[in-house]
Amino acid sequence: MSEARSIVLYAVGSPLVADVEESCRRLGITIAAAVKNVTGTHYLLDASVLRDVADIEATLLRIPCVVPLFTPSNRYQAAREAVAHGFTIAPALIDPTAIVASSTAIGPGSYVNAGTVIGAAVRVGAHVILNRSSSIGHHVEIGPMASIGPAAVVAGMARVGRGAVVGAGAIILPKIEIGAGCVIGAGAVVTRNIQAGSLAREIVHDGLPLIDGDGPQSQNRFGVRRAG
């Protein structure tokens, strides 16, 4: 559970922010402010805490923040902005309905959504999103800025690289390595290692689901290559 009793949400342009609000309510954590750092729609349930980035009071900078954005590149940029404004990053925010092994370590700025189950000896980096009802097996390693989608399964001893995305309902089999910056499509079943920056998606062939991996094509902000 987060040690903070008040928190600032920095960036509110993702629907994920509503889940973070609910987690804070269940934890008894007060949302002191929610900072809108870009133009566009916000997804706050309680708009009374909304602040424009230009209106950040000095007192807010004493309160740690979390960045509730699912897309790693957006989360990375917003976290850099928050620190540049003078915010510190909050300890991991873990919904009280999640089941987390006592031997697991979760880095600062991470968010564990409701219903997630995390096995023994798991290592989760900073600014990671583990979304609703995801299942993380024993001895899994998840790199910084990675995002695991709702109901995804990362089986025991698998590794997910920095800034990778595992889509909703995807299954990563035991001991598989997902490279940095990879995107694993929703519902995919990954049975082999996926190189850094690849896109892996499910393709149906003769009634059987297969994994099609597209190789790296472009450089992303994490210093690895990414498809598309």
The 8 nearest C-alpha neighbors of each residue, nearest first, counted from 0:
[[1, 93, 92, 2, 91, 95, 94, 26],
 [0, 2, 92, 3, 90, 91, 93, 89],
 [1, 3, 0, 4, 90, 89, 91, 92],
 [2, 4, 1, 5, 6, 89, 28, 90],
 [5, 3, 28, 29, 2, 6, 27, 1],
 [6, 4, 29, 28, 3, 30, 31, 62],
 [5, 7, 30, 64, 63, 31, 62, 29],
 [6, 8, 64, 32, 31, 33, 30, 9],
 [9, 7, 33, 65, 64, 66, 34, 10],
 [8, 10, 34, 66, 33, 65, 7, 64],
 [11, 9, 35, 34, 36, 12, 66, 8],
 [10, 12, 41, 13, 35, 16, 42, 9],
 [11, 13, 41, 10, 40, 42, 14, 39],
 [12, 14, 15, 68, 11, 16, 42, 67],
 [15, 13, 16, 42, 17, 12, 18, 11],
 [16, 14, 13, 18, 17, 67, 68, 19],
 [15, 17, 19, 14, 67, 18, 13, 11],
 [18, 16, 20, 19, 15, 43, 14, 44],
 [19, 17, 21, 20, 15, 16, 22, 112],
 [18, 20, 16, 22, 17, 21, 23, 15],
 [21, 19, 17, 23, 18, 22, 16, 24],
 [20, 22, 24, 18, 19, 23, 25, 17],
 [23, 21, 19, 94, 25, 24, 20, 26],
 [22, 24, 28, 26, 20, 21, 25, 27],
 [23, 25, 21, 27, 22, 26, 28, 20],
 [24, 26, 22, 23, 27, 21, 95, 94],
 [27, 25, 23, 24, 28, 22, 95, 94],
 [26, 28, 24, 25, 23, 29, 4, 22],
 [29, 27, 4, 23, 5, 26, 24, 30],
 [30, 28, 5, 31, 4, 6, 27, 23],
 [29, 31, 6, 32, 5, 7, 28, 8],
 [30, 32, 7, 6, 29, 5, 48, 33],
 [33, 31, 48, 7, 30, 49, 34, 8],
 [32, 34, 8, 49, 48, 7, 9, 50],
 [33, 35, 9, 50, 10, 51, 52, 36],
 [34, 36, 51, 10, 11, 52, 37, 50],
 [35, 37, 52, 10, 34, 51, 38, 9],
 [38, 36, 35, 39, 10, 12, 52, 51],
 [39, 37, 36, 40, 35, 12, 41, 51],
 [38, 40, 37, 41, 12, 35, 36, 11],
 [41, 39, 12, 42, 38, 11, 13, 37],
 [40, 42, 12, 11, 43, 39, 13, 35],
 [41, 43, 14, 11, 12, 13, 17, 16],
 [44, 42, 45, 17, 46, 41, 16, 11],
 [43, 45, 17, 46, 42, 20, 16, 21],
 [46, 44, 43, 47, 48, 49, 20, 17],
 [45, 47, 49, 48, 43, 44, 33, 42],
 [46, 48, 45, 49, 32, 50, 33, 44],
 [49, 47, 32, 46, 33, 50, 45, 31],
 [48, 50, 33, 46, 47, 32, 34, 35],
 [51, 49, 34, 33, 35, 54, 52, 48],
 [50, 52, 35, 54, 53, 34, 36, 49],
 [51, 53, 36, 54, 34, 35, 55, 50],
 [54, 52, 51, 55, 50, 36, 56, 35],
 [53, 55, 51, 52, 56, 50, 34, 57],
 [56, 54, 52, 53, 57, 59, 50, 51],
 [55, 57, 58, 59, 54, 60, 53, 50],
 [56, 58, 59, 60, 55, 61, 85, 54],
 [57, 59, 56, 60, 61, 62, 55, 31],
 [60, 58, 61, 57, 62, 56, 55, 31],
 [59, 61, 86, 62, 58, 57, 85, 56],
 [60, 62, 59, 58, 63, 86, 57, 87],
 [61, 63, 60, 59, 6, 7, 64, 5],
 [64, 62, 89, 87, 88, 6, 7, 86],
 [65, 63, 7, 88, 89, 6, 8, 87],
 [64, 66, 108, 8, 89, 9, 88, 67],
 [65, 67, 9, 68, 8, 10, 74, 78],
 [68, 66, 16, 15, 65, 10, 69, 8],
 [67, 69, 74, 13, 70, 66, 15, 73],
 [68, 70, 71, 146, 67, 128, 74, 15],
 [69, 71, 73, 72, 68, 74, 146, 164],
 [72, 70, 74, 73, 144, 162, 75, 69],
 [73, 71, 75, 74, 70, 76, 220, 162],
 [74, 72, 76, 75, 71, 70, 77, 68],
 [73, 75, 71, 77, 68, 72, 76, 78],
 [74, 76, 72, 78, 73, 77, 71, 79],
 [77, 75, 79, 73, 78, 74, 72, 80],
 [76, 78, 80, 74, 79, 75, 81, 73],
 [79, 77, 81, 75, 80, 76, 74, 82],
 [78, 80, 76, 82, 77, 81, 83, 75],
 [81, 79, 77, 83, 78, 82, 84, 76],
 [82, 80, 78, 84, 83, 79, 86, 77],
 [81, 83, 86, 85, 79, 84, 80, 87],
 [82, 84, 80, 85, 81, 79, 86, 78],
 [85, 83, 81, 82, 86, 80, 60, 79],
 [84, 86, 82, 83, 60, 81, 87, 61],
 [87, 85, 82, 60, 81, 84, 63, 64],
 [86, 88, 63, 82, 64, 89, 85, 62],
 [87, 89, 64, 63, 108, 65, 107, 86],
 [88, 90, 63, 64, 108, 65, 107, 91],
 [91, 89, 107, 1, 108, 92, 2, 88],
 [90, 92, 109, 107, 108, 1, 110, 106],
 [93, 91, 110, 1, 0, 109, 111, 90],
 [94, 92, 111, 0, 110, 91, 95, 1],
 [93, 95, 22, 113, 96, 112, 97, 111],
 [94, 96, 97, 93, 26, 25, 0, 113],
 [97, 95, 113, 114, 94, 98, 115, 112],
 [98, 96, 115, 114, 95, 113, 94, 116],
 [97, 99, 116, 117, 115, 96, 100, 114],
 [98, 100, 117, 116, 97, 101, 118, 103],
 [101, 99, 119, 102, 118, 103, 117, 98],
 [100, 102, 103, 99, 119, 120, 104, 118],
 [103, 101, 120, 100, 119, 104, 121, 118],
 [102, 104, 121, 120, 100, 101, 119, 122],
 [103, 105, 122, 123, 121, 106, 102, 120],
 [106, 104, 123, 124, 122, 91, 103, 107],
 [105, 107, 125, 124, 123, 109, 91, 108],
 [108, 106, 90, 91, 125, 109, 89, 126],
 [107, 109, 126, 91, 65, 89, 88, 125],
 [110, 108, 126, 127, 91, 107, 125, 128],
 [109, 111, 92, 128, 91, 93, 112, 129],
 [112, 110, 93, 129, 94, 92, 128, 130],
 [111, 113, 131, 130, 94, 129, 115, 110],
 [114, 112, 131, 94, 96, 97, 115, 132],
 [115, 113, 132, 97, 96, 131, 116, 112],
 [114, 116, 132, 97, 133, 113, 131, 134],
 [115, 117, 98, 134, 97, 99, 135, 114],
 [118, 116, 135, 99, 134, 100, 98, 136],
 [119, 117, 137, 136, 100, 135, 121, 99],
 [118, 120, 137, 100, 102, 121, 103, 138],
 [119, 121, 103, 138, 102, 137, 122, 118],
 [122, 120, 138, 103, 139, 119, 137, 140],
 [123, 121, 140, 104, 103, 105, 141, 139],
 [122, 124, 105, 141, 106, 140, 104, 142],
 [125, 123, 143, 106, 142, 141, 105, 127],
 [124, 126, 106, 143, 107, 127, 109, 108],
 [127, 125, 109, 108, 144, 143, 107, 124],
 [126, 128, 109, 144, 145, 125, 146, 143],
 [129, 127, 146, 110, 109, 130, 147, 111],
 [130, 128, 111, 147, 112, 110, 146, 133],
 [129, 131, 149, 112, 148, 147, 128, 133],
 [132, 130, 149, 112, 113, 133, 114, 115],
 [133, 131, 115, 114, 150, 149, 113, 134],
 [132, 134, 150, 115, 151, 149, 131, 152],
 [135, 133, 152, 116, 115, 117, 153, 151],
 [134, 136, 117, 153, 118, 152, 154, 116],
 [137, 135, 155, 154, 118, 139, 153, 117],
 [136, 138, 118, 119, 155, 139, 121, 120],
 [139, 137, 121, 156, 120, 155, 119, 140],
 [140, 138, 156, 121, 157, 137, 155, 158],
 [139, 141, 158, 122, 121, 123, 159, 138],
 [142, 140, 159, 123, 158, 124, 160, 122],
 [141, 143, 161, 160, 124, 145, 159, 123],
 [142, 144, 124, 125, 161, 145, 127, 126],
 [143, 145, 162, 127, 126, 71, 161, 125],
 [144, 146, 162, 163, 127, 161, 143, 164],
 [147, 145, 128, 164, 127, 129, 165, 163],
 [146, 148, 165, 129, 130, 164, 128, 166],
 [149, 147, 167, 166, 130, 151, 165, 146],
 [148, 150, 131, 167, 130, 133, 151, 132],
 [151, 149, 133, 132, 168, 167, 131, 148],
 [152, 150, 168, 169, 133, 167, 149, 148],
 [153, 151, 170, 134, 133, 154, 171, 135],
 [154, 152, 171, 135, 136, 170, 134, 157],
 [155, 153, 136, 173, 172, 171, 157, 152],
 [154, 156, 136, 137, 173, 157, 139, 138],
 [155, 157, 139, 174, 138, 173, 137, 158],
 [158, 156, 174, 175, 139, 173, 155, 176],
 [157, 159, 176, 140, 139, 141, 177, 175],
 [160, 158, 141, 177, 142, 176, 140, 178],
 [161, 159, 179, 178, 142, 163, 177, 141],
 [160, 162, 142, 179, 143, 145, 163, 144],
 [161, 163, 145, 144, 180, 71, 179, 160],
 [164, 162, 180, 181, 145, 179, 161, 160],
 [165, 163, 182, 146, 145, 147, 183, 166],
 [166, 164, 183, 147, 148, 182, 146, 169],
 [167, 165, 185, 148, 184, 183, 169, 164],
 [166, 168, 148, 185, 149, 151, 169, 150],
 [167, 169, 151, 186, 150, 185, 149, 166],
 [168, 170, 186, 187, 151, 185, 167, 166],
 [171, 169, 152, 188, 151, 153, 189, 172],
 [172, 170, 153, 189, 154, 152, 188, 175],
 [171, 173, 154, 190, 175, 189, 170, 174],
 [174, 172, 154, 155, 157, 175, 156, 171],
 [173, 175, 157, 156, 155, 176, 172, 158],
 [176, 174, 157, 192, 173, 172, 191, 158],
 [177, 175, 158, 192, 157, 159, 178, 193],
 [178, 176, 159, 193, 160, 158, 192, 175],
 [179, 177, 195, 160, 194, 181, 193, 176],
 [178, 180, 160, 161, 195, 163, 181, 162],
 [179, 181, 163, 196, 162, 225, 195, 161],
 [182, 180, 196, 163, 197, 179, 195, 178],
 [181, 183, 164, 198, 163, 165, 184, 199],
 [184, 182, 165, 199, 166, 164, 198, 200],
 [185, 183, 200, 166, 187, 199, 182, 186],
 [184, 186, 166, 167, 169, 187, 168, 183],
 [187, 185, 169, 168, 184, 167, 188, 201],
 [186, 188, 169, 201, 185, 184, 200, 189],
 [189, 187, 170, 169, 171, 190, 186, 210],
 [188, 190, 171, 191, 172, 170, 187, 210],
 [189, 191, 172, 188, 171, 175, 192, 210],
 [192, 190, 189, 175, 193, 176, 172, 171],
 [191, 193, 176, 175, 177, 194, 190, 189],
 [194, 192, 177, 178, 176, 191, 195, 197],
 [195, 193, 178, 197, 196, 192, 177, 181],
 [194, 196, 178, 179, 197, 181, 180, 224],
 [225, 195, 197, 181, 224, 180, 215, 226],
 [198, 196, 181, 214, 215, 213, 226, 195],
 [197, 199, 182, 213, 212, 181, 226, 183],
 [200, 198, 212, 183, 211, 184, 210, 182],
 [199, 201, 184, 211, 210, 187, 183, 202],
 [200, 202, 187, 210, 209, 208, 211, 203],
 [203, 201, 209, 208, 210, 204, 200, 211],
 [202, 204, 208, 207, 206, 209, 205, 201],
 [203, 205, 207, 206, 208, 202, 209, 201],
 [206, 204, 207, 203, 208, 209, 202, 201],
 [205, 207, 204, 203, 208, 202, 209, 201],
 [208, 206, 204, 203, 205, 209, 202, 201],
 [209, 207, 203, 202, 201, 204, 206, 210],
 [210, 208, 202, 201, 203, 207, 211, 204],
 [211, 209, 201, 200, 199, 202, 212, 189],
 [210, 212, 199, 200, 201, 209, 213, 202],
 [211, 213, 199, 198, 210, 197, 214, 200],
 [214, 212, 198, 197, 199, 211, 215, 226],
 [215, 213, 197, 212, 216, 226, 198, 196],
 [216, 214, 226, 196, 225, 197, 224, 217],
 [215, 217, 226, 225, 227, 224, 214, 218],
 [216, 218, 225, 224, 226, 215, 227, 219],
 [217, 219, 224, 225, 223, 222, 220, 216],
 [220, 218, 221, 224, 223, 222, 225, 217],
 [219, 221, 222, 218, 72, 223, 75, 224],
 [220, 222, 219, 223, 162, 180, 161, 72],
 [223, 221, 220, 219, 218, 224, 180, 179],
 [224, 222, 221, 219, 218, 196, 180, 225],
 [223, 225, 218, 196, 217, 215, 219, 216],
 [196, 224, 226, 215, 217, 216, 218, 180],
 [225, 227, 216, 215, 197, 196, 217, 198],
 [226, 216, 217, 225, 215, 198, 197, 213]]
